[in-house]
């Protein structure tokens, strides 16, 4: 019998969404009534993990389907790659992007939106250089930023142009997405709506009454920019009280964007789209908020709070259920390709989740690979995790790309990625006959921002049983499991044709 597929797909990506803080996943610290409402009609994936980290690499996983972090740290769609949106456009599928995510419109992310039929960029989030001066009328929201960094100055100016709650970027993004569904979604023709919402990513800033919701006794200036630090409290970067305040502010933003997400759910209901549309709620990664005394996304292993992420899919004709199979971000791409019967030219690494959704299979993959370029590589099986750290000074290490860009760090211009030099060679990516620049990095070379890590070359591995020890307190790297998992990692890297550099730098 031929399988009935959804006609449409809606993807809602909430950036830095912590799985363990969502009510539907057992979180009780903060209120998430609309995410919980969505979970009640969804297939909830309990063993879903990150692939490529952080922000733009994760979006590459979703829109291009191939793991990015083994070849480059951060960048645009390559010339040999076909994003899902290009194929959908050629097939006559209406694709729409609604986003307040600044990285999609700066160097290193600037071409992810171009193959959508249309897009709407909501301005004013994080470091978006939206305005050149504060609102001269002084009726906007007063600034709450307490430091002088480049990113806070941008946001400090933008914030004064917000009049009320509905003007904050997250609220506007969800409002515009709901409006598109109400006014433009044509159920007679297939569509894909991608809502790329930057909340609850920092700054953890929302208007009252949200701002004081979880920390009403705080009387000092609000701390809306979390530090990126390991041993944050132990080393004195922040106090325990400040740590609790920052965590509460994340919760306030989580509840805020959950509220506005409800507008999208209401629009889907009012248009009666549930019976024809797959709705995917996902994230790129979590955010450390004191777990292991870590804040932000610094150079540290991908522990569970960062890497174990939520995935919920509402599927026409499928009753709510839970799935315990191992899945990862590139599988979202493969699933959408399956829905729309799309084949792309580049080699991909995802597996369709439809057999899990329909209940015809209980497993689609044996392992997950996740990490940040130039840092440790994590391998996850059903219950075990190996954190394999670089050896020998994290060398050899090469970056592969024809779009020579990485995350712009305006505050640190000296660590901008240097141009390819005389050491560069031409090579081929797996599954491509298009030459790609391969640039080696040696000791003393400026490293891309995300490759910088305090533990990038310690050679110290970690092994955890994440089922029996979800807080990852017991390192089992001295057990026999270490060698077995290392061999499995070697096999996994071989299977996806990982660069030879990766085997060498990881001591495999």
C-alpha positions in Angstrom: 0.0 0.0 0.0 1.3 3.4 -1.0 2.1 5.6 2.0 0.1 8.8 2.3 2.6 11.7 2.8 1.9 15.1 4.2 1.4 17.7 1.5 3.1 20.5 3.4 5.9 20.9 6.0 6.3 23.6 8.7 9.7 23.7 10.5 9.9 25.8 13.7 13.5 26.1 14.8 13.9 27.7 18.2 17.6 28.5 18.8 19.3 27.3 21.9 16.2 25.5 23.1 17.0 23.4 26.2 15.3 20.0 26.1 15.4 19.5 29.8 13.5 22.7 30.4 10.5 21.9 28.3 7.5 20.6 30.3 6.8 17.9 27.8 10.3 16.5 28.4 10.0 16.6 32.2 11.1 20.1 32.8 9.3 21.8 35.7 11.6 24.9 36.3 9.9 27.1 33.7 6.5 27.3 32.0 6.2 26.1 28.4 2.4 25.6 27.9 2.4 25.9 24.1 5.3 23.6 23.5 3.6 21.2 25.8 0.3 21.7 23.9 2.2 20.9 20.6 3.7 17.8 22.2 0.3 16.4 23.0 -0.4 16.0 19.3 3.1 15.0 18.2 5.6 12.2 17.9 8.2 13.1 20.6 11.7 11.9 20.0 13.6 11.1 23.2 17.1 10.4 21.8 17.6 13.2 19.4 21.0 14.8 19.2 22.9 17.6 17.6 25.1 16.9 14.5 27.2 19.9 13.4 27.6 22.8 15.9 26.9 25.6 16.5 24.3 27.8 14.8 25.0 27.9 11.0 26.6 24.4 10.9 23.3 23.1 12.4 21.3 24.9 9.7 23.6 23.4 7.1 22.7 20.0 8.5 18.9 20.7 8.1 19.0 22.5 4.7 21.8 20.6 3.0 21.8 17.2 4.8 25.5 16.7 5.2 27.6 16.9 8.4 29.5 20.1 8.2 31.8 20.1 11.3 34.3 17.6 10.0 35.2 19.8 7.1 34.7 23.4 8.2 33.7 25.5 11.2 31.1 27.9 9.9 30.1 28.9 6.4 27.7 29.3 3.5 26.3 26.7 1.2 29.0 25.5 -1.1 29.0 25.7 -4.9 28.7 21.9 -5.3 25.8 21.7 -2.9 22.0 21.8 -3.5 20.0 23.0 -0.6 16.6 21.4 -0.1 14.9 24.7 -1.0 16.5 24.8 -4.4 15.0 21.5 -5.3 11.6 22.4 -3.8 11.5 25.6 -5.8 12.2 23.7 -9.0 9.4 21.3 -8.1 6.9 24.2 -7.7 6.7 24.0 -3.9 6.2 27.4 -2.3 8.9 27.9 0.3 8.9 30.7 2.8 11.4 31.8 5.4 10.5 33.9 8.4 13.4 34.7 10.7 15.0 37.1 13.1 18.3 35.3 13.0 21.1 37.7 12.1 23.6 35.0 11.1 21.5 34.2 8.1 22.2 37.6 6.6 25.9 38.0 7.3 29.1 36.5 5.9 29.1 32.8 6.4 25.3 32.4 6.3 24.2 34.8 3.6 23.1 32.4 1.0 20.9 30.0 3.0 17.9 32.2 2.3 18.4 32.8 -1.4 16.6 29.7 -2.7 13.4 30.3 -0.7 10.6 31.6 -2.9 10.3 34.5 -0.4 11.7 35.5 3.0 11.0 37.9 5.7 13.8 39.2 7.9 12.7 40.6 11.3 15.3 43.1 12.5 16.8 43.9 15.8 17.9 40.7 17.4 21.4 40.3 19.1 24.1 41.9 17.0 21.9 42.9 14.1 23.1 46.4 13.1 19.6 47.6 12.5 19.7 51.2 13.6 22.4 53.8 13.8 21.1 55.7 16.8 18.6 55.2 19.7 14.9 56.1 19.2 14.9 59.9 19.5 11.3 60.0 20.8 12.3 58.1 23.9 9.1 56.1 23.9 10.8 52.9 23.1 11.9 50.2 25.6 14.8 51.5 27.8 18.1 49.8 27.5 19.0 47.2 30.1 22.5 46.3 28.8 25.2 46.5 31.4 28.4 46.2 29.4 30.1 47.8 26.5 30.7 45.0 24.1 30.1 45.3 20.4 27.1 43.0 20.4 25.4 44.7 23.3 25.8 48.1 21.7 23.9 46.9 18.6 21.1 45.5 20.7 21.1 48.5 23.1 20.3 50.8 20.2 17.8 48.4 18.6 15.9 47.9 21.9 14.9 51.5 22.2 12.9 51.1 19.0 10.7 48.4 20.6 7.5 50.0 21.8 5.9 47.1 23.6 6.0 43.3 23.9 4.8 42.8 20.3 7.8 44.7 19.0 10.4 42.3 20.3 12.0 40.3 17.5 10.6 36.9 18.7 7.1 38.2 19.0 7.3 39.8 15.5 8.7 36.6 13.9 5.9 34.4 15.3 3.3 37.1 14.4 4.6 37.3 10.8 4.7 33.5 10.5 1.1 33.2 11.7 0.1 36.0 9.3 1.7 34.2 6.4 -0.1 31.0 7.3 -3.4 32.9 7.6 -3.1 35.0 4.4 -0.8 33.1 2.0 -0.6 29.4 2.8 -2.5 27.7 0.0 -3.4 24.2 1.0 -4.3 23.4 -2.6 -0.6 23.7 -3.5 2.3 22.2 -1.4 4.4 24.6 0.8 7.3 24.5 3.2 7.4 27.2 5.8 10.7 27.6 7.8 10.4 29.6 11.0 13.9 30.3 12.1 13.4 31.9 15.5 16.5 33.2 17.4 14.8 33.0 20.8 15.5 31.8 23.5 19.1 32.6 22.4 20.8 35.5 24.2 20.3 38.3 25.0 18.0 37.0 27.7 15.9 40.1 27.5 12.1 40.3 27.5 9.8 43.0 28.8 7.8 42.9 32.0 6.0 41.0 33.3 8.1 38.3 31.7 11.5 39.6 32.9 10.8 39.3 36.6 8.8 36.1 36.3 11.3 33.7 37.7 13.6 36.1 39.7 11.3 38.8 41.2 13.7 39.6 44.0 16.6 40.7 41.8 17.2 44.4 42.2 20.5 45.0 40.5 20.8 45.7 36.7 19.6 42.8 34.7 22.2 40.4 33.3 21.0 39.5 29.9 24.3 38.5 28.3 25.5 35.1 29.7 29.3 34.6 29.9 30.9 31.9 27.7 33.0 30.2 30.3 33.9 26.9 31.9 34.3 26.8 35.7 32.2 30.0 35.6 31.4 30.1 39.3 34.5 28.3 40.6 36.8 30.7 38.8 34.9 33.8 39.8 33.6 34.8 36.4 30.1 35.1 38.0 28.7 34.5 41.5 26.3 31.8 42.4 23.6 34.4 42.7 24.4 35.8 39.3 24.3 32.3 37.8 20.8 31.8 39.2 19.7 35.1 37.8 21.0 34.4 34.3 19.3 31.0 34.4 16.1 32.7 35.4 16.4 35.2 32.6 16.8 32.3 30.1 13.6 30.9 31.6 11.8 34.2 31.1 12.7 34.3 27.5 11.8 30.6 27.0 8.3 31.3 28.4 8.0 34.5 26.4 8.7 32.8 23.0 6.6 29.9 24.0 3.7 32.3 24.5 4.2 33.8 21.0 4.7 30.3 19.5 1.1 29.7 20.5 0.1 32.2 17.7 1.5 29.9 15.1 -0.3 26.9 16.5 -3.5 28.9 16.5 -3.0 29.9 12.9 -2.4 26.2 11.9 -5.6 25.3 13.6 -7.6 28.2 12.1 -6.5 27.2 8.6 -7.2 23.5 9.4 -3.7 22.5 8.2 -3.0 19.7 10.7 -4.5 17.1 8.4 -2.3 17.9 5.5 0.9 19.3 7.1 3.9 17.9 9.0 4.9 20.3 11.7 8.5 19.9 13.0 9.7 21.7 16.2 13.4 21.5 16.7 16.5 23.4 17.7 20.2 23.7 16.7 21.6 23.0 20.2 21.0 23.7 23.8 22.7 26.3 26.1 24.7 25.7 29.2 23.3 27.4 32.2 25.4 26.2 35.0 25.5 22.5 34.2 29.1 21.3 34.9 29.7 24.9 35.9 29.6 25.9 32.2 27.7 28.9 30.7 27.1 29.6 27.0 28.8 27.5 24.4 32.5 27.7 25.2 35.2 25.2 24.2 34.0 22.2 26.2 32.8 18.7 25.4 29.3 18.4 24.0 27.6 17.4 27.3 23.9 16.4 27.4 22.5 19.9 28.1 24.1 21.1 24.8 23.8 18.1 22.6 20.7 16.2 23.7 18.0 18.3 22.1 14.2 18.2 21.6 12.5 17.1 18.4 8.7 16.9 18.1 6.8 16.2 14.9 3.1 16.4 14.3 2.2 14.1 11.4 -1.2 13.8 9.7 -2.9 10.6 10.6 -0.4 9.6 13.2 -1.4 9.5 16.9 0.9 11.0 19.5 3.6 8.7 20.6 7.2 8.6 21.9 10.3 7.4 20.0 13.4 6.1 21.7 15.4 5.6 18.6 18.7 7.5 18.1 18.3 10.4 15.7 20.2 13.5 14.7 19.8 16.8 12.9 20.6 15.7 9.3 17.7 13.3 9.6 15.3 16.2 9.5 16.7 17.0 6.0 16.3 13.4 4.9 12.7 13.4 6.3 11.7 16.5 4.3 13.3 15.0 1.2 11.2 11.9 1.7 8.0 13.9 2.1 8.6 15.9 -1.1 10.4 13.1 -3.1 13.6 15.2 -3.4 17.0 13.9 -4.4 20.0 16.2 -4.1 23.4 15.9 -5.9 25.7 16.1 -2.9 26.4 13.2 -0.6 24.2 13.4 2.5 24.3 11.7 5.9 20.8 11.7 7.1 18.1 9.0 7.4 14.4 9.6 7.0 12.4 9.5 10.2 9.2 8.4 8.5 9.6 4.7 9.5 9.9 5.8 13.1 6.9 8.1 12.8 4.7 5.5 11.2 5.9 2.8 13.5 7.3 0.5 10.8 10.7 0.5 12.4 12.2 1.0 15.9 15.6 2.1 14.7 17.2 4.0 11.8 20.8 4.5 12.8 23.4 2.9 15.1 25.3 6.0 16.1 25.4 9.8 16.0 28.4 12.0 15.4 28.4 15.5 16.8 30.9 18.3 17.4 32.5 21.6 16.5 35.2 21.8 13.8 38.6 21.7 15.4 37.3 20.5 18.8 36.6 17.1 20.2 34.4 14.7 18.3 31.5 12.9 20.1 30.1 9.5 19.2 26.9 8.4 20.7 25.3 4.9 20.6 22.2 3.8 22.3 23.4 4.5 25.8 27.1 5.5 25.6 29.0 8.6 24.6 32.6 8.9 23.7 34.3 12.3 23.7 37.4 11.9 21.6 39.9 14.8 22.1 42.5 15.9 19.6 46.1 14.8 20.0 49.5 16.4 19.1 48.5 20.0 19.4 45.3 19.5 17.4 47.2 18.9 14.2 47.0 18.1 11.3 43.8 20.1 10.8 42.5 21.4 7.5 39.5 23.5 6.4 37.7 22.5 3.2 35.6 25.2 1.4 35.1 27.2 -1.7 33.3 29.9 0.1 36.1 31.1 2.4 34.1 32.5 5.2 33.6 31.8 8.9 31.7 33.5 11.7 32.5 37.2 11.8 33.6 38.2 15.3 33.6 41.9 15.1 35.0 42.4 18.6 38.1 40.3 17.7 39.2 41.4 14.2 42.6 39.8 14.7 41.1 36.3 14.7 39.3 36.7 11.5 40.0 33.8 9.3 43.1 34.4 7.1 43.0 33.9 3.4 44.2 30.7 1.9 47.9 30.8 1.3 50.6 28.9 -0.7 50.0 25.8 1.4 46.4 25.4 0.1 45.7 22.6 -2.4 42.7 21.5 -4.4 40.9 18.4 -3.3 37.5 16.8 -3.6 34.7 16.5 -1.1 33.1 13.1 -0.9 30.4 12.8 -3.5 31.6 15.8 -5.5 33.7 16.3 -8.6 34.0 20.0 -7.9 37.5 21.0 -6.6 37.5 22.4 -3.1 40.2 24.5 -1.5 41.9 22.6 1.3 43.8 24.9 3.7 46.0 23.3 6.4 46.4 25.0 9.8 49.7 24.8 11.7 50.9 26.0 15.0 50.8 29.7 15.2 48.1 30.1 12.6 45.0 32.2 13.7 42.3 29.7 14.2 38.7 30.3 13.4 36.7 31.4 16.4 34.8 28.2 17.0 37.9 26.1 16.8 39.4 27.8 19.8 39.1 25.6 22.9 40.8 25.3 26.2 40.7 21.5 26.0 41.3 21.2 22.2 44.5 19.3 22.5 44.6 17.7 25.9 44.4 14.2 24.5 42.1 13.3 27.4 39.0 11.4 26.3 35.7 10.9 28.2 33.2 8.1 28.2 29.8 8.2 29.8 26.7 6.0 30.0 24.2 8.8 29.4 21.2 6.5 30.2 22.4 5.4 33.7 24.4 8.7 34.3 22.5 11.5 32.4 24.3 14.2 34.4 27.7 12.7 33.1 29.4 12.6 36.4 31.2 9.2 36.1 33.9 9.1 33.5 34.4 5.5 32.3 37.3 6.2 29.9 39.5 3.8 31.9 37.2 0.9 31.1 37.2 -1.5 28.2 34.4 0.5 26.6 36.9 3.3 25.7 38.8 1.2 23.1 35.5 -0.4 21.7 33.9 3.1 21.2 37.2 4.4 19.7 37.1 1.6 17.1 33.4 2.4 16.4 34.3 6.1 15.9 37.1 5.1 13.5 34.5 3.0 11.5 31.9 5.8 11.6 34.4 8.4 10.2 35.4 5.9 7.5 31.8 5.3 6.6 31.2 9.0 5.9 34.6 9.5 4.2 35.8 11.9 6.8 39.1 13.8 6.0 42.2 11.9 6.8 43.2 14.9 9.0 40.4 13.9 11.4 41.9 10.4 11.9 45.3 11.8 12.6 44.3 14.7 14.9 42.1 12.3 17.0 44.8 9.6 17.2 42.7 7.1 15.3 
